[in-house]
């Protein structure tokens, strides 16, 4: 299978190094990388290796864990289904039960299924919104959330003890079904997940909003169409060319709803049918992008903007009917806009910040259930990830597509567009603007470059940035906030490689290596009294950070 690829790089030392210099990193987010030959690629052998590590970890927990088993889902990428059954084959070789979706389904439905079936763990074969060359292996715990660091470390330790990656035993598909250790499932899980989605519906007004939806060749089509239809939203137009499940993602450069180009076909259909709203989900349907009609053009909402709109809608409608809990809490990441905090404050609702990654939001939801200190209301991150219903413990584009359409319908009855509502939030709370700068550095040299960038900023303590005084530096690796007056305060969140600078004018800058891609990411947030001031402040900081990195 990989012979041609290996022959092609046989005389290329740098390419050989890139394919073999490391094992694809495995952590709390699982494993993600390019498809191909080598230990630093996703292939049948690296998939078997991580499945073997998971199987050995489960064995250490005893028979109950083995019987509870593992739910396995997969998206529409190349080899996703094959890797799913390879995983089941390795588990079966250890006498571990698995429940495999018989068709591709979204990552959030996998999270739901783990909880619904009371399984010990879950696996989804996906690389989320990455380009077609990628795939991955995400692991979920009993709570339906991504792995805790301890669980991930245990799996990785077992992986390291495998002596020969080529001798990992995996049952063939025929052996798998004969063994009784693998059960295919679909309808039961679809029905249960859809029933849970219905519990989120709040409004009972008109359902005539005109919608275009594209799954971008991914796994979101079936559950999203069904959720909208059964909630009464029938004026839905599907981008048929992008409803075809195809791991090449042939109609888009990147299957990522954060990218404007991913909306091209959706916008074309929107103009044709005069749609008010365009929705797009990524290949594993955990991220949702939204474009709204602005006069005769479509305007894409940022993740921060849609999050603010949803948060305001959820809080205001709950307050209207008298079921907004006094101990309610909103969860967001440290790189997400502070507009959400301002909105929550206006309802006397607490906002709690987490580290970047939805697993930390899920962790907090579980904590609330244990302590009853807070009632979870909404969780989100700037990268198009949102959660309203805690029956899922990861970001869920399907439930948010449903809520977004309901929200648009609710405001339409008041002769308001989502843009009208967004502008009113800016007028009330100030003009917030955010920007993400992403620098890609691939391979072993790229890893070194990203490490050097982080070390440079740590060694060179910044007194000011972009001509603005730094009033606090939050170093999450050290675990402290360093104030301008020389004091330091302990940070309450876990240690991780992140730096966040708070500036005197209320702006902030955050720098972190990506956990899933070979990128260094820089997040910028500003708040001003006018849109023009916010735009100018953003340009100033953006130009400064571009110079600093380059």
N, C-alpha and C positions, 0 to 999 in steps of 0.2 A: 504493500500500500504506500509506503514512504520511500521506496527504493529510488524512484526518479528524483524526488526532492533531495535526498541525501547525495546522489550523484551530482546533482546540479551545484551543490555547495562544497563539493569535495576539495576544491583548491582555494576555497575562500576562508581564510583563517578567522576573519571577523565574523562571518556568517555562522561558522561552526561554533565559535564561542557563544554567540547569541542563542543558538539552539540548545546548547548543553551546559552553559556556565552555572546554572542553578536549577533547582526544582521549582516549577511554578509555585510562587508563594501561596501558602495556605494559612488563613487566619479566621477571624470572626465573620468575615464576609465570604468565606469559602475560598474558592480558587477560580481565577479567571485569566485567560491568556489567548494568544493566537493559536489556531489549529495548525497542526503540522508535526513533523518528526522531532524528537529530542525531549530531554527532561524539562526544558523551558517552553514547552508547547502543550496544548491540550490534545490528547490522543487516547486511544484505547488503553494504553499502558498507564498513563498518568491518572486516567479516570479509575482504572482498577486499583491503583495504589491508594488513592484517597478513599475509595469504597472499602478497601481492606482495612485502612486505619479506622474508619467508622465502625466496621464490623467488629474489630478487636475491642474497641472501646465499649460497644454494646455488650459483648460477651462478658466483659469485666463487671457489668451491672447485674448479671444473673439471668435466669430463665424468664422472669416477668418482663424484662426489657426486650428479650428476644421475641417473645410472643406478642408483645404490644407492637413491635415492628416499626417499619419505616414507610412513610408515604412518599411516592416518587412521582414528580411531574416534570414536564419538559416543554420548551417553547418550540418555535418553528425553524430554528437554526440548523445548519448542516450538522448531521450526526447526533442531534439532540435526542431523538427517540432511541437510536442505537445505544448511546451512552446510558440512557435511563435503564434499558434492559441489561446492559453490562453491570450496572450498579446492583440491580436486583439479583443478577447471577452470582456476584461476589457475596452478597448478603446471604443468599440461599445456601451457598457452600459452607457457611457457618451456622446453618440452621436458623436463620433469622427471617421472620415473616416480612413480606413487603406488599404494599398496595399501590399499583401503578395505574395512573390515569391512562385510559386507552386512546385518548386524543390529546393534543397539545392544549394546555390550559394556563391561565395567568399565575404568576408567582403568588399573588395574594390569595388565590383559591387554594393553593398548596398550603399556605399558612393556616387558612381556615380548616382545611381537611385534617391537618395534624391534630388540632384541638377537637374537632368533631369526632374523629375516630379514636381519640385518646392514645395516639401512637407515641412511641418513645422519641421519634425524630422524623424529620422530613428532608427530602432532597429535591432540588429543582435544577435541571440542566438548562442553563441560560447564561448569556453574557449581557443581559438587560438591553441597554441602548447602544452597545458598542457596534462597530462596523461588522460586516459579514464575515471577516476573517477570524472572528473571535468566538469562543464558547467558554463555558465555565460550569462549576459545580458548587451550588450554594447549599448549606446545611442549616436546618432549623431544629430547635430543641422542642421539648414537650409542650412548652407554652406557645408554640407557633411563631416564636421570634428567632432571629438569627442567633447563632451560637454565642454563648458567653465565652469570655477569654479562657476560662478554665477548661471548658468542654473542647474548645478549638485546640488548646495546647495538648490535651490528652490525645485527641485524634492525630495530631501532628507527631507526637512522640511514638505512637504505634506505627505511623507511616515510616519513620526513620529506622525502625527495627526490622523492616522488610529487607531480607538479604538479597533477593533477586526479583526485580520488578517483572521479569518475563515469566516467572513461575507462580504468579498469583492465580489461584484456582477460581474459575468462574463457570457456573453452569451455562450451557447453551440455552437458547430460548425454548427448545423442545424439552430439554431436561428440566428447565425452570418450571414449566407448567405441569409436568408430570410429578415433580417433587411435592407440589402442594404448598410450597413456600411463597408463591406469588399469586396474587389475586388482582385481576384487572377491574377497574371501577370507573364509572363516569356519571351515569344518570342520577344515582343516589347523592353523589357529592354536588353535582350541578344544582339539583333541587334544593338541597339544604343550604347551599351558599346563596341561592337566589332568595330563599325565604328570609335569610338573615338580612339581605340587602333591603327587602321591603320594610324592615323595621326602621329604616333611616328616613323614610318619606315623611315629611312634616306638613306640606301644604296640600290642600284639596281643591285648588282653583282650576282655572282653564289649563289645558295641556296642549295648546296649539303652537308652541314655539317651534320654529322651522330650523331643523338641525341637519348638519352634514357630519358624518363620522367616518374616520379612516383608522383601521387597525395597523396600518403600515406593514402589511404582510405578516403580522404577528398573531399572538394567541388570544387577543382581546375580543375578537368579533362575536363569538357565540354568547358569552355571558353578558357583554355590554348591550347587544341588541335585545336580548331577552329582558334584562333589567329595565331598559327604557320602555319596551313594549308593555310589560306587565304593570308598570307604574302609570300607564296611560299616555305615554309620549309616542305617538305613532307617526308623526310627521318627520321621519328620519330617513335621510338619503345616505346610502353607503357608497363610498368611492370603490366601485367594483374592481378596478384594476389593482387596488391595494388590499382587497379582501382575499386575494389569492395567497395562501400560505407558501412562502418561498424564501428559503434561507439566503438567497442572493440579494433580497430586497431590491429588485431590479428597477423600481421607479424612483428610488431615492438614493442620494449619495450616502447619507447616514440615516438609519431608522430611529431617529431621536426627535421627539416632539419639542425639544428645546431649540432645534434648528429651524430657522425660517423656511429653508428650502424644502423641508419635510412637509410643509403645508401647501406646496404649489398646486397639486392636483385637488386637494380639498378646497382650496380657494377658488379654483376654476369651476368646480361643481357648485360651490356656494353661490357664485355669481349667476350661474345658469338657473338655479332653483330659487334664488333670492333668499338664501338661508340667513338667519340671524346669528347663528352660532356654529362654529366648526370645532370639532373635537378630534384629537389624535392621541392614540396610545402607542407606547413603544412595544417591541417584540414580546416581552413577557408581561405587558399590561400592568406594570406597577407605577408608571409615570403617565401623567395626563398633561397634554398641551391644549390650550384653548385660544381661538381667535374670535373676535367679536366684530360685528358690523359697525363701522364708524363712518356715517354718511354713505359714500359709495365705495369705500375701501374696507378691507379687513385689517384689524389691529391685533397683533399677537400679545396676549397678556404674559408678563413674566411670572415665574413661579411665586415670587413675593406678592405680586398684585393679585393673582388668583387666590393665594392663601389668605390675604387680607379680606378680600370679598367674601370668601366662604366663612371665615371666622366671624365677620360682622353679621352675616346672614344667620348663622347658627345661634349666636348669642342673642340677636335682636328677636328672632322668632321664638326662641325659648322664653325670653323675657315677656314677650307679648302674651303667651298662653300661661305664664306663671310657673314654669318648671325649670327656671334657671337656678341651679343649686348654688347656695351661698359659699360652698367649699369647692366650687368648680375651678378647674385649672386648665390652662392651655400650654401645650408643649411645643417648643421650637428649638432649632439648633443655634449654636453661637454665631453661625454665618448667615442667618436668616434675618430679614429686615426687622427693625424695631417698630415699624408701623403696627405690626401685630400686637406688640406690647401696649402701645398707645390705645388701640381699640379695646383690648381686654381691660385696661385700666378704667376706661370710660364706663364699663359695666361692673366695676369693682370685682373683676375676675383676675386671679393671679396668673402671671406668665412664668414658666419655669424653663430655663435654657438647658440644653443638653449638648454633648459633643456631636460632631458631624457623623451622621449615620443613623438610619431609622432604628437600629437595634437599641440605641440608647433611649429613644422615645418609648419603644416597647417595654424596656426595662422599667421605666417610670410608671407605665400603666400597671404593670404587675405589682409594683410597690404600692400604688394607690389601693389596689384590690386587697392587699395584705393589711395595710395600716388604716384604711378608710379616711386618711387625712385629707384627700382630695377626690373629687369626682372628675374623671377624664371627660373633656368636652371636644377637643380637637388637637391634632398634632400635625406639624408640617415642617418642611425644609425648602429652601429656595430652589433646589434642583427638581422641581415639579413633582414632589412626593408629598402626599396628604393622606390623613386617616381620620375618619369621623366615628366609625363603628369599631369598637374594640374586639369584635368577634374575629377580626384579622389583626395580626401583630406585625405587619409590615405595611409600607405604603401601598395604596390600593386605588388604581386608576378607574376600576369599574364602579366602585361605590362613589367615587368623586365625580365621575361622568354623570351619574344619576343625580347627585346633589347639585351639580353645576347647572344642569338643565332645569331642575326644579327651581333653583334660585333665579335663573333668567326668566322663567315663567311667572314667578311670584312678583318680580319687579315689573314685568311687562304689564301685568294687571294694574299697576300703579302708573303706567305710562313712563316708566323709567328703563333705560338700558343699563347694562352692567357698567358701561363707561360713565354714565351719569352718576351711578352710585360710587364708583371709584373716585371721581372728581370731588364728590361731596365729602368723602373720607379725607382726601388731601386738604380740602378747605378747613375741615374740622381739626385735623391733627398735624398739619404741616406737610410739605412736599418731600416725600422720601424717594430717593433714587439709589439703586444698587447696580453693581457691575461685577462681573466675574472675568478675570484675566487668566487664561490657561496657557501654560508653556509646556510643550511636549518634548521630552528627552528620553529616547528609547535606548534599550540595551544597557550593558554594564557601564558604559561611559555616561549614559544618561542618568543612571542611578547615582553615580558619583557627583554629577553636576547638581542634582536636586539636593543631595546631602550637603554639598558645599554652599548652596544658596541659603539653606537653613542655618548652617554654622556661621555664615557671614553676618546674617542679621542678629544672631545671638551675641556674637563677639563685639559687634559695633553697636553699642547701645545708642538708640536714636533719641535725641533731645527734641528734635522736630522732624516732621515729614511733610513734604510739599509746602514748606513754609509755615506750617501750623504746629504749635507746641504739642508734644506728646505728654498727656497727663497721666497715663497709665499704660504699662506693658504687661499683658497677660501671657506668661510663658507656661504653657500646659505641659511641657516636658519637664520643667523644673518643679512645677506645681505651685507657682507663686505669681501674684500680681505685684509688679514693681512700680511704685508711685513716683511722681516727679520730685517729691520732697525727700526721697531716699528711703521711705518706709517700704516694707513689703508685707503682703497679706497672703495667707494660704488660699489656694483655689479649692473648691469643693468637688470638682469633677476629676475623673480619672486622668492619669498622666498619659499624654500623647504628644506627637510631634507637631504642635501648632503654636503660632505666635499671633497675638491680637493686640493691635495698638489702638488706644482710645485717644482721640485728638480733642483739643480745647474747644473747637467749634461744634462738637457733637458728632463729627464724622468718625469713622473707624476703618481700620485696614486689618485683614486677617490673611496669614500666609500658612499654607499647609501642603504637604505632598498628598496626592490622591492615594486612596487606599486600594483602588481597583485598576488604575491606568497609569502609564509612565508620564505623569504630569505633575508640575508644581502649580498650585492654584492660588490665586490672590483674589480675595473678596473685598469689595469696597462698598461702604454705605455712607450716605450723606442725608442730612435733613435741613431744609431751609424754609423760609417763609413764602417763597415763590418758586414756580417751576423754573424760571430763568436762572435764579440763584443756585438752585439745586443742580441744574445742568452744568453751569460754569464751575461749581465746586467739584463735580465729578470729573470733568475734563482735566482740571488742575491736578488732582490726585492720580488719575489714570496716567497722565503723561509722566509724572514723577516716578511712578512704579515701573513703567516701561523702561525708563532710563536706568533705574536701579538694577533691574534684572538683566538687561542687555549689556 
